[in-house]
Amino acid sequence: MNSDMIGKPSVITNNDKGLEIKRISKSYNNRPVVREVSFNINKGEAVGLLGPNGSGKTTIFYTIIGLIKPNTGSIF
């Protein structure tokens, strides 16, 4: 298994606030894929993540659901 993989989904328990992403970054083989991304999603809110191929959308999603670990940053 790749060391970037956590192995089990994370459980987010932050009461009724929703989701807060603070300055997450991820690199593969010293190549930055996501750099200091921050945003908030309020409880009950539906959002979309748009961008060109290779812009880090899947990496951000996998980080949020706990399939990979960010190099830096926090998820609340």
PDB file of N, CA, C and O in Angstrom:
ATOM      1  N   MET A   1       0.845  -1.183   0.000  1.00  0.00           N
ATOM      2  CA  MET A   1       0.000   0.000   0.000  1.00  0.00           C
ATOM      3  C   MET A   1       0.886   1.239   0.000  1.00  0.00           C
ATOM      4  O   MET A   1       1.911   1.274   0.681  1.00  0.00           O
ATOM      5  N   ASN A   2       0.503   2.223  -0.738  1.00  0.00           N
ATOM      6  CA  ASN A   2       1.214   3.493  -0.807  1.00  0.00           C
ATOM      7  C   ASN A   2       1.171   4.189   0.545  1.00  0.00           C
ATOM      8  O   ASN A   2       0.135   4.185   1.210  1.00  0.00           O
ATOM      9  N   SER A   3       2.283   4.786   0.957  1.00  0.00           N
ATOM     10  CA  SER A   3       2.325   5.460   2.260  1.00  0.00           C
ATOM     11  C   SER A   3       1.414   6.679   2.321  1.00  0.00           C
ATOM     12  O   SER A   3       1.108   7.159   3.413  1.00  0.00           O
ATOM     13  N   ASP A   4       0.971   7.194   1.166  1.00  0.00           N
ATOM     14  CA  ASP A   4       0.044   8.321   1.147  1.00  0.00           C
ATOM     15  C   ASP A   4      -1.376   7.896   1.509  1.00  0.00           C
ATOM     16  O   ASP A   4      -2.202   8.730   1.881  1.00  0.00           O
ATOM     17  N   MET A   5      -1.654   6.616   1.399  1.00  0.00           N
ATOM     18  CA  MET A   5      -2.996   6.122   1.662  1.00  0.00           C
ATOM     19  C   MET A   5      -3.180   5.882   3.154  1.00  0.00           C
ATOM     20  O   MET A   5      -2.299   5.330   3.814  1.00  0.00           O
ATOM     21  N   ILE A   6      -4.299   6.287   3.670  1.00  0.00           N
ATOM     22  CA  ILE A   6      -4.589   6.120   5.086  1.00  0.00           C
ATOM     23  C   ILE A   6      -5.127   4.720   5.362  1.00  0.00           C
ATOM     24  O   ILE A   6      -4.803   4.136   6.396  1.00  0.00           O
ATOM     25  N   GLY A   7      -5.926   4.175   4.478  1.00  0.00           N
ATOM     26  CA  GLY A   7      -6.430   2.832   4.651  1.00  0.00           C
ATOM     27  C   GLY A   7      -7.875   2.746   5.083  1.00  0.00           C
ATOM     28  O   GLY A   7      -8.549   1.759   4.787  1.00  0.00           O
ATOM     29  N   LYS A   8      -8.365   3.752   5.773  1.00  0.00           N
ATOM     30  CA  LYS A   8      -9.779   3.774   6.135  1.00  0.00           C
ATOM     31  C   LYS A   8     -10.258   5.219   6.111  1.00  0.00           C
ATOM     32  O   LYS A   8      -9.493   6.133   6.419  1.00  0.00           O
ATOM     33  N   PRO A   9     -11.520   5.428   5.746  1.00  0.00           N
ATOM     34  CA  PRO A   9     -12.037   6.797   5.676  1.00  0.00           C
ATOM     35  C   PRO A   9     -12.005   7.476   7.036  1.00  0.00           C
ATOM     36  O   PRO A   9     -12.185   6.834   8.071  1.00  0.00           O
ATOM     37  N   SER A  10     -11.774   8.770   7.019  1.00  0.00           N
ATOM     38  CA  SER A  10     -11.800   9.526   8.266  1.00  0.00           C
ATOM     39  C   SER A  10     -13.244   9.824   8.648  1.00  0.00           C
ATOM     40  O   SER A  10     -14.131   9.853   7.796  1.00  0.00           O
ATOM     41  N   VAL A  11     -13.461  10.041   9.908  1.00  0.00           N
ATOM     42  CA  VAL A  11     -14.783  10.411  10.405  1.00  0.00           C
ATOM     43  C   VAL A  11     -14.707  11.851  10.865  1.00  0.00           C
ATOM     44  O   VAL A  11     -13.908  12.190  11.738  1.00  0.00           O
ATOM     45  N   ILE A  12     -15.525  12.687  10.286  1.00  0.00           N
ATOM     46  CA  ILE A  12     -15.523  14.099  10.636  1.00  0.00           C
ATOM     47  C   ILE A  12     -16.650  14.330  11.633  1.00  0.00           C
ATOM     48  O   ILE A  12     -17.823  14.136  11.314  1.00  0.00           O
ATOM     49  N   THR A  13     -16.291  14.738  12.825  1.00  0.00           N
ATOM     50  CA  THR A  13     -17.288  15.005  13.864  1.00  0.00           C
ATOM     51  C   THR A  13     -17.081  16.410  14.394  1.00  0.00           C
ATOM     52  O   THR A  13     -16.414  16.608  15.409  1.00  0.00           O
ATOM     53  N   ASN A  14     -17.643  17.365  13.716  1.00  0.00           N
ATOM     54  CA  ASN A  14     -17.453  18.763  14.111  1.00  0.00           C
ATOM     55  C   ASN A  14     -18.783  19.445  14.404  1.00  0.00           C
ATOM     56  O   ASN A  14     -18.965  20.612  14.055  1.00  0.00           O
ATOM     57  N   ASN A  15     -19.687  18.759  15.020  1.00  0.00           N
ATOM     58  CA  ASN A  15     -21.034  19.218  15.366  1.00  0.00           C
ATOM     59  C   ASN A  15     -21.778  19.744  14.145  1.00  0.00           C
ATOM     60  O   ASN A  15     -21.781  19.078  13.110  1.00  0.00           O
ATOM     61  N   ASP A  16     -22.402  20.900  14.223  1.00  0.00           N
ATOM     62  CA  ASP A  16     -23.254  21.397  13.142  1.00  0.00           C
ATOM     63  C   ASP A  16     -22.582  22.432  12.253  1.00  0.00           C
ATOM     64  O   ASP A  16     -23.267  23.095  11.475  1.00  0.00           O
ATOM     65  N   LYS A  17     -21.294  22.592  12.339  1.00  0.00           N
ATOM     66  CA  LYS A  17     -20.619  23.653  11.597  1.00  0.00           C
ATOM     67  C   LYS A  17     -20.454  23.363  10.117  1.00  0.00           C
ATOM     68  O   LYS A  17     -20.363  24.302   9.327  1.00  0.00           O
ATOM     69  N   GLY A  18     -20.411  22.129   9.717  1.00  0.00           N
ATOM     70  CA  GLY A  18     -20.135  21.799   8.339  1.00  0.00           C
ATOM     71  C   GLY A  18     -18.702  21.336   8.198  1.00  0.00           C
ATOM     72  O   GLY A  18     -18.204  20.593   9.044  1.00  0.00           O
ATOM     73  N   LEU A  19     -18.035  21.762   7.144  1.00  0.00           N
ATOM     74  CA  LEU A  19     -16.681  21.309   6.842  1.00  0.00           C
ATOM     75  C   LEU A  19     -15.769  22.509   6.652  1.00  0.00           C
ATOM     76  O   LEU A  19     -16.121  23.454   5.946  1.00  0.00           O
ATOM     77  N   GLU A  20     -14.607  22.477   7.276  1.00  0.00           N
ATOM     78  CA  GLU A  20     -13.623  23.547   7.120  1.00  0.00           C
ATOM     79  C   GLU A  20     -12.303  22.937   6.672  1.00  0.00           C
ATOM     80  O   GLU A  20     -11.756  22.058   7.336  1.00  0.00           O
ATOM     81  N   ILE A  21     -11.804  23.409   5.547  1.00  0.00           N
ATOM     82  CA  ILE A  21     -10.519  22.985   4.997  1.00  0.00           C
ATOM     83  C   ILE A  21      -9.563  24.150   5.182  1.00  0.00           C
ATOM     84  O   ILE A  21      -9.845  25.261   4.732  1.00  0.00           O
ATOM     85  N   LYS A  22      -8.437  23.910   5.839  1.00  0.00           N
ATOM     86  CA  LYS A  22      -7.478  24.984   6.114  1.00  0.00           C
ATOM     87  C   LYS A  22      -6.111  24.652   5.536  1.00  0.00           C
ATOM     88  O   LYS A  22      -5.410  23.770   6.032  1.00  0.00           O
ATOM     89  N   ARG A  23      -5.750  25.357   4.503  1.00  0.00           N
ATOM     90  CA  ARG A  23      -4.400  25.355   3.936  1.00  0.00           C
ATOM     91  C   ARG A  23      -3.842  23.958   3.668  1.00  0.00           C
ATOM     92  O   ARG A  23      -2.700  23.670   4.026  1.00  0.00           O
ATOM     93  N   ILE A  24      -4.648  23.076   3.035  1.00  0.00           N
ATOM     94  CA  ILE A  24      -4.124  21.752   2.721  1.00  0.00           C
ATOM     95  C   ILE A  24      -3.243  21.819   1.482  1.00  0.00           C
ATOM     96  O   ILE A  24      -3.538  22.535   0.525  1.00  0.00           O
ATOM     97  N   SER A  25      -2.175  21.069   1.521  1.00  0.00           N
ATOM     98  CA  SER A  25      -1.243  20.940   0.408  1.00  0.00           C
ATOM     99  C   SER A  25      -0.913  19.468   0.231  1.00  0.00           C
ATOM    100  O   SER A  25      -0.882  18.707   1.198  1.00  0.00           O
ATOM    101  N   LYS A  26      -0.666  19.074  -1.015  1.00  0.00           N
ATOM    102  CA  LYS A  26      -0.281  17.696  -1.303  1.00  0.00           C
ATOM    103  C   LYS A  26       0.678  17.692  -2.479  1.00  0.00           C
ATOM    104  O   LYS A  26       0.460  18.374  -3.480  1.00  0.00           O
ATOM    105  N   SER A  27       1.738  16.917  -2.346  1.00  0.00           N
ATOM    106  CA  SER A  27       2.724  16.738  -3.411  1.00  0.00           C
ATOM    107  C   SER A  27       2.914  15.252  -3.647  1.00  0.00           C
ATOM    108  O   SER A  27       2.776  14.445  -2.727  1.00  0.00           O
ATOM    109  N   TYR A  28       3.229  14.894  -4.879  1.00  0.00           N
ATOM    110  CA  TYR A  28       3.610  13.536  -5.241  1.00  0.00           C
ATOM    111  C   TYR A  28       4.984  13.609  -5.889  1.00  0.00           C
ATOM    112  O   TYR A  28       5.172  14.339  -6.862  1.00  0.00           O
ATOM    113  N   ASN A  29       5.941  12.866  -5.363  1.00  0.00           N
ATOM    114  CA  ASN A  29       7.316  12.869  -5.888  1.00  0.00           C
ATOM    115  C   ASN A  29       7.870  14.283  -6.015  1.00  0.00           C
ATOM    116  O   ASN A  29       8.445  14.642  -7.043  1.00  0.00           O
ATOM    117  N   ASN A  30       7.696  15.073  -4.977  1.00  0.00           N
ATOM    118  CA  ASN A  30       8.159  16.469  -4.921  1.00  0.00           C
ATOM    119  C   ASN A  30       7.494  17.374  -5.949  1.00  0.00           C
ATOM    120  O   ASN A  30       7.982  18.474  -6.207  1.00  0.00           O
ATOM    121  N   ARG A  31       6.390  16.929  -6.541  1.00  0.00           N
ATOM    122  CA  ARG A  31       5.638  17.755  -7.490  1.00  0.00           C
ATOM    123  C   ARG A  31       4.355  18.224  -6.805  1.00  0.00           C
ATOM    124  O   ARG A  31       3.484  17.405  -6.510  1.00  0.00           O
ATOM    125  N   PRO A  32       4.224  19.532  -6.547  1.00  0.00           N
ATOM    126  CA  PRO A  32       3.008  20.037  -5.891  1.00  0.00           C
ATOM    127  C   PRO A  32       1.772  19.817  -6.762  1.00  0.00           C
ATOM    128  O   PRO A  32       1.770  20.136  -7.951  1.00  0.00           O
ATOM    129  N   VAL A  33       0.738  19.275  -6.161  1.00  0.00           N
ATOM    130  CA  VAL A  33      -0.525  19.057  -6.862  1.00  0.00           C
ATOM    131  C   VAL A  33      -1.588  20.007  -6.326  1.00  0.00           C
ATOM    132  O   VAL A  33      -2.374  20.566  -7.091  1.00  0.00           O
ATOM    133  N   VAL A  34      -1.609  20.188  -5.008  1.00  0.00           N
ATOM    134  CA  VAL A  34      -2.538  21.094  -4.336  1.00  0.00           C
ATOM    135  C   VAL A  34      -1.707  21.970  -3.414  1.00  0.00           C
ATOM    136  O   VAL A  34      -0.901  21.464  -2.633  1.00  0.00           O
ATOM    137  N   ARG A  35      -1.899  23.282  -3.499  1.00  0.00           N
ATOM    138  CA  ARG A  35      -1.109  24.218  -2.692  1.00  0.00           C
ATOM    139  C   ARG A  35      -2.000  25.095  -1.826  1.00  0.00           C
ATOM    140  O   ARG A  35      -2.730  25.945  -2.335  1.00  0.00           O
ATOM    141  N   GLU A  36      -1.935  24.885  -0.523  1.00  0.00           N
ATOM    142  CA  GLU A  36      -2.592  25.719   0.480  1.00  0.00           C
ATOM    143  C   GLU A  36      -4.042  26.079   0.132  1.00  0.00           C
ATOM    144  O   GLU A  36      -4.407  27.253   0.088  1.00  0.00           O
ATOM    145  N   VAL A  37      -4.846  25.064  -0.111  1.00  0.00           N
ATOM    146  CA  VAL A  37      -6.263  25.249  -0.431  1.00  0.00           C
ATOM    147  C   VAL A  37      -7.058  25.390   0.867  1.00  0.00           C
ATOM    148  O   VAL A  37      -6.894  24.598   1.795  1.00  0.00           O
ATOM    149  N   SER A  38      -7.912  26.397   0.920  1.00  0.00           N
ATOM    150  CA  SER A  38      -8.777  26.627   2.082  1.00  0.00           C
ATOM    151  C   SER A  38     -10.187  26.959   1.610  1.00  0.00           C
ATOM    152  O   SER A  38     -10.366  27.710   0.651  1.00  0.00           O
ATOM    153  N   PHE A  39     -11.187  26.397   2.286  1.00  0.00           N
ATOM    154  CA  PHE A  39     -12.576  26.765   2.040  1.00  0.00           C
ATOM    155  C   PHE A  39     -13.451  26.185   3.139  1.00  0.00           C
ATOM    156  O   PHE A  39     -13.022  25.314   3.896  1.00  0.00           O
ATOM    157  N   ASN A  40     -14.679  26.675   3.219  1.00  0.00           N
ATOM    158  CA  ASN A  40     -15.677  26.193   4.178  1.00  0.00           C
ATOM    159  C   ASN A  40     -16.913  25.742   3.418  1.00  0.00           C
ATOM    160  O   ASN A  40     -17.287  26.338   2.408  1.00  0.00           O
ATOM    161  N   ILE A  41     -17.542  24.683   3.912  1.00  0.00           N
ATOM    162  CA  ILE A  41     -18.827  24.234   3.393  1.00  0.00           C
ATOM    163  C   ILE A  41     -19.763  24.156   4.591  1.00  0.00           C
ATOM    164  O   ILE A  41     -19.513  23.403   5.533  1.00  0.00           O
ATOM    165  N   ASN A  42     -20.827  24.926   4.555  1.00  0.00           N
ATOM    166  CA  ASN A  42     -21.791  24.930   5.652  1.00  0.00           C
ATOM    167  C   ASN A  42     -22.650  23.677   5.619  1.00  0.00           C
ATOM    168  O   ASN A  42     -22.871  23.098   4.555  1.00  0.00           O
ATOM    169  N   LYS A  43     -23.129  23.263   6.772  1.00  0.00           N
ATOM    170  CA  LYS A  43     -23.985  22.090   6.868  1.00  0.00           C
ATOM    171  C   LYS A  43     -25.210  22.275   5.973  1.00  0.00           C
ATOM    172  O   LYS A  43     -25.860  23.320   6.009  1.00  0.00           O
ATOM    173  N   GLY A  44     -25.518  21.260   5.176  1.00  0.00           N
ATOM    174  CA  GLY A  44     -26.662  21.297   4.287  1.00  0.00           C
ATOM    175  C   GLY A  44     -26.392  21.939   2.938  1.00  0.00           C
ATOM    176  O   GLY A  44     -27.259  21.921   2.065  1.00  0.00           O
ATOM    177  N   GLU A  45     -25.224  22.498   2.753  1.00  0.00           N
ATOM    178  CA  GLU A  45     -24.862  23.176   1.518  1.00  0.00           C
ATOM    179  C   GLU A  45     -24.386  22.161   0.480  1.00  0.00           C
ATOM    180  O   GLU A  45     -23.676  21.214   0.820  1.00  0.00           O
ATOM    181  N   ALA A  46     -24.771  22.351  -0.774  1.00  0.00           N
ATOM    182  CA  ALA A  46     -24.284  21.532  -1.879  1.00  0.00           C
ATOM    183  C   ALA A  46     -23.292  22.368  -2.676  1.00  0.00           C
ATOM    184  O   ALA A  46     -23.584  23.507  -3.039  1.00  0.00           O
ATOM    185  N   VAL A  47     -22.121  21.802  -2.946  1.00  0.00           N
ATOM    186  CA  VAL A  47     -21.088  22.538  -3.670  1.00  0.00           C
ATOM    187  C   VAL A  47     -20.524  21.678  -4.792  1.00  0.00           C
ATOM    188  O   VAL A  47     -20.664  20.455  -4.786  1.00  0.00           O
ATOM    189  N   GLY A  48     -19.894  22.326  -5.741  1.00  0.00           N
ATOM    190  CA  GLY A  48     -19.187  21.646  -6.813  1.00  0.00           C
ATOM    191  C   GLY A  48     -17.752  22.119  -6.845  1.00  0.00           C
ATOM    192  O   GLY A  48     -17.453  23.253  -6.470  1.00  0.00           O
ATOM    193  N   LEU A  49     -16.873  21.258  -7.288  1.00  0.00           N
ATOM    194  CA  LEU A  49     -15.460  21.594  -7.407  1.00  0.00           C
ATOM    195  C   LEU A  49     -15.100  21.503  -8.880  1.00  0.00           C
ATOM    196  O   LEU A  49     -15.073  20.415  -9.455  1.00  0.00           O
ATOM    197  N   LEU A  50     -14.823  22.647  -9.486  1.00  0.00           N
ATOM    198  CA  LEU A  50     -14.571  22.718 -10.918  1.00  0.00           C
ATOM    199  C   LEU A  50     -13.128  23.091 -11.196  1.00  0.00           C
ATOM    200  O   LEU A  50     -12.505  23.823 -10.427  1.00  0.00           O
ATOM    201  N   GLY A  51     -12.600  22.583 -12.303  1.00  0.00           N
ATOM    202  CA  GLY A  51     -11.253  22.937 -12.715  1.00  0.00           C
ATOM    203  C   GLY A  51     -10.821  22.047 -13.864  1.00  0.00           C
ATOM    204  O   GLY A  51     -11.453  21.025 -14.134  1.00  0.00           O
ATOM    205  N   PRO A  52      -9.753  22.427 -14.540  1.00  0.00           N
ATOM    206  CA  PRO A  52      -9.270  21.633 -15.670  1.00  0.00           C
ATOM    207  C   PRO A  52      -8.664  20.303 -15.208  1.00  0.00           C
ATOM    208  O   PRO A  52      -8.387  20.108 -14.025  1.00  0.00           O
ATOM    209  N   ASN A  53      -8.466  19.403 -16.163  1.00  0.00           N
ATOM    210  CA  ASN A  53      -7.812  18.129 -15.863  1.00  0.00           C
ATOM    211  C   ASN A  53      -6.470  18.379 -15.195  1.00  0.00           C
ATOM    212  O   ASN A  53      -5.716  19.261 -15.605  1.00  0.00           O
ATOM    213  N   GLY A  54      -6.178  17.598 -14.165  1.00  0.00           N
ATOM    214  CA  GLY A  54      -4.889  17.698 -13.496  1.00  0.00           C
ATOM    215  C   GLY A  54      -4.753  18.841 -12.518  1.00  0.00           C
ATOM    216  O   GLY A  54      -3.644  19.142 -12.075  1.00  0.00           O
ATOM    217  N   SER A  55      -5.860  19.493 -12.166  1.00  0.00           N
ATOM    218  CA  SER A  55      -5.767  20.661 -11.285  1.00  0.00           C
ATOM    219  C   SER A  55      -5.856  20.320  -9.800  1.00  0.00           C
ATOM    220  O   SER A  55      -5.730  21.212  -8.961  1.00  0.00           O
ATOM    221  N   GLY A  56      -6.073  19.040  -9.454  1.00  0.00           N
ATOM    222  CA  GLY A  56      -6.087  18.639  -8.057  1.00  0.00           C
ATOM    223  C   GLY A  56      -7.454  18.378  -7.453  1.00  0.00           C
ATOM    224  O   GLY A  56      -7.560  18.185  -6.242  1.00  0.00           O
ATOM    225  N   LYS A  57      -8.501  18.367  -8.262  1.00  0.00           N
ATOM    226  CA  LYS A  57      -9.858  18.156  -7.734  1.00  0.00           C
ATOM    227  C   LYS A  57      -9.988  16.812  -7.022  1.00  0.00           C
ATOM    228  O   LYS A  57     -10.492  16.751  -5.900  1.00  0.00           O
ATOM    229  N   THR A  58      -9.544  15.753  -7.657  1.00  0.00           N
ATOM    230  CA  THR A  58      -9.641  14.424  -7.057  1.00  0.00           C
ATOM    231  C   THR A  58      -8.776  14.326  -5.817  1.00  0.00           C
ATOM    232  O   THR A  58      -9.181  13.711  -4.831  1.00  0.00           O
ATOM    233  N   THR A  59      -7.606  14.913  -5.844  1.00  0.00           N
ATOM    234  CA  THR A  59      -6.730  14.910  -4.671  1.00  0.00           C
ATOM    235  C   THR A  59      -7.402  15.616  -3.500  1.00  0.00           C
ATOM    236  O   THR A  59      -7.336  15.131  -2.370  1.00  0.00           O
ATOM    237  N   ILE A  60      -8.039  16.740  -3.748  1.00  0.00           N
ATOM    238  CA  ILE A  60      -8.759  17.448  -2.685  1.00  0.00           C
ATOM    239  C   ILE A  60      -9.882  16.567  -2.146  1.00  0.00           C
ATOM    240  O   ILE A  60     -10.039  16.441  -0.932  1.00  0.00           O
ATOM    241  N   PHE A  61     -10.656  15.964  -3.028  1.00  0.00           N
ATOM    242  CA  PHE A  61     -11.757  15.095  -2.600  1.00  0.00           C
ATOM    243  C   PHE A  61     -11.246  13.916  -1.776  1.00  0.00           C
ATOM    244  O   PHE A  61     -11.784  13.631  -0.706  1.00  0.00           O
ATOM    245  N   TYR A  62     -10.221  13.234  -2.259  1.00  0.00           N
ATOM    246  CA  TYR A  62      -9.666  12.088  -1.527  1.00  0.00           C
ATOM    247  C   TYR A  62      -9.107  12.498  -0.171  1.00  0.00           C
ATOM    248  O   TYR A  62      -9.158  11.721   0.782  1.00  0.00           O
ATOM    249  N   THR A  63      -8.581  13.697  -0.081  1.00  0.00           N
ATOM    250  CA  THR A  63      -8.079  14.196   1.199  1.00  0.00           C
ATOM    251  C   THR A  63      -9.243  14.439   2.160  1.00  0.00           C
ATOM    252  O   THR A  63      -9.161  14.086   3.336  1.00  0.00           O
ATOM    253  N   ILE A  64     -10.315  15.035   1.668  1.00  0.00           N
ATOM    254  CA  ILE A  64     -11.479  15.312   2.514  1.00  0.00           C
ATOM    255  C   ILE A  64     -12.079  14.021   3.064  1.00  0.00           C
ATOM    256  O   ILE A  64     -12.423  13.955   4.244  1.00  0.00           O
ATOM    257  N   ILE A  65     -12.209  12.999   2.226  1.00  0.00           N
ATOM    258  CA  ILE A  65     -12.849  11.763   2.691  1.00  0.00           C
ATOM    259  C   ILE A  65     -11.873  10.830   3.393  1.00  0.00           C
ATOM    260  O   ILE A  65     -12.270   9.765   3.867  1.00  0.00           O
ATOM    261  N   GLY A  66     -10.608  11.211   3.466  1.00  0.00           N
ATOM    262  CA  GLY A  66      -9.644  10.457   4.250  1.00  0.00           C
ATOM    263  C   GLY A  66      -8.918   9.341   3.535  1.00  0.00           C
ATOM    264  O   GLY A  66      -8.308   8.496   4.191  1.00  0.00           O
ATOM    265  N   LEU A  67      -8.960   9.307   2.206  1.00  0.00           N
ATOM    266  CA  LEU A  67      -8.239   8.268   1.481  1.00  0.00           C
ATOM    267  C   LEU A  67      -6.755   8.568   1.334  1.00  0.00           C
ATOM    268  O   LEU A  67      -5.947   7.650   1.196  1.00  0.00           O
ATOM    269  N   ILE A  68      -6.391   9.839   1.362  1.00  0.00           N
ATOM    270  CA  ILE A  68      -4.975  10.212   1.357  1.00  0.00           C
ATOM    271  C   ILE A  68      -4.732  11.269   2.425  1.00  0.00           C
ATOM    272  O   ILE A  68      -5.654  11.972   2.839  1.00  0.00           O
ATOM    273  N   LYS A  69      -3.496  11.374   2.861  1.00  0.00           N
ATOM    274  CA  LYS A  69      -3.115  12.361   3.869  1.00  0.00           C
ATOM    275  C   LYS A  69      -2.540  13.590   3.175  1.00  0.00           C
ATOM    276  O   LYS A  69      -1.718  13.451   2.269  1.00  0.00           O
ATOM    277  N   PRO A  70      -2.951  14.784   3.578  1.00  0.00           N
ATOM    278  CA  PRO A  70      -2.304  15.984   3.040  1.00  0.00           C
ATOM    279  C   PRO A  70      -0.906  16.113   3.640  1.00  0.00           C
ATOM    280  O   PRO A  70      -0.656  15.632   4.745  1.00  0.00           O
ATOM    281  N   ASN A  71       0.006  16.763   2.911  1.00  0.00           N
ATOM    282  CA  ASN A  71       1.333  17.038   3.462  1.00  0.00           C
ATOM    283  C   ASN A  71       1.253  18.095   4.551  1.00  0.00           C
ATOM    284  O   ASN A  71       1.972  18.028   5.548  1.00  0.00           O
ATOM    285  N   THR A  72       0.374  19.072   4.355  1.00  0.00           N
ATOM    286  CA  THR A  72       0.166  20.123   5.349  1.00  0.00           C
ATOM    287  C   THR A  72      -1.313  20.473   5.380  1.00  0.00           C
ATOM    288  O   THR A  72      -2.063  20.126   4.468  1.00  0.00           O
ATOM    289  N   GLY A  73      -1.719  21.154   6.422  1.00  0.00           N
ATOM    290  CA  GLY A  73      -3.084  21.646   6.529  1.00  0.00           C
ATOM    291  C   GLY A  73      -3.953  20.797   7.434  1.00  0.00           C
ATOM    292  O   GLY A  73      -3.520  19.777   7.970  1.00  0.00           O
ATOM    293  N   SER A  74      -5.192  21.243   7.591  1.00  0.00           N
ATOM    294  CA  SER A  74      -6.136  20.601   8.505  1.00  0.00           C
ATOM    295  C   SER A  74      -7.521  20.528   7.890  1.00  0.00           C
ATOM    296  O   SER A  74      -7.895  21.346   7.050  1.00  0.00           O
ATOM    297  N   ILE A  75      -8.273  19.527   8.329  1.00  0.00           N
ATOM    298  CA  ILE A  75      -9.667  19.368   7.924  1.00  0.00           C
ATOM    299  C   ILE A  75     -10.490  19.240   9.195  1.00  0.00           C
ATOM    300  O   ILE A  75     -10.238  18.366  10.024  1.00  0.00           O
ATOM    301  N   PHE A  76     -11.484  20.124   9.344  1.00  0.00           N
ATOM    302  CA  PHE A  76     -12.341  20.119  10.532  1.00  0.00           C
ATOM    303  C   PHE A  76     -13.780  19.904  10.126  1.00  0.00           C
ATOM    304  O   PHE A  76     -14.664  19.867  10.982  1.00  0.00           O
TER     305      PHE A  76
END
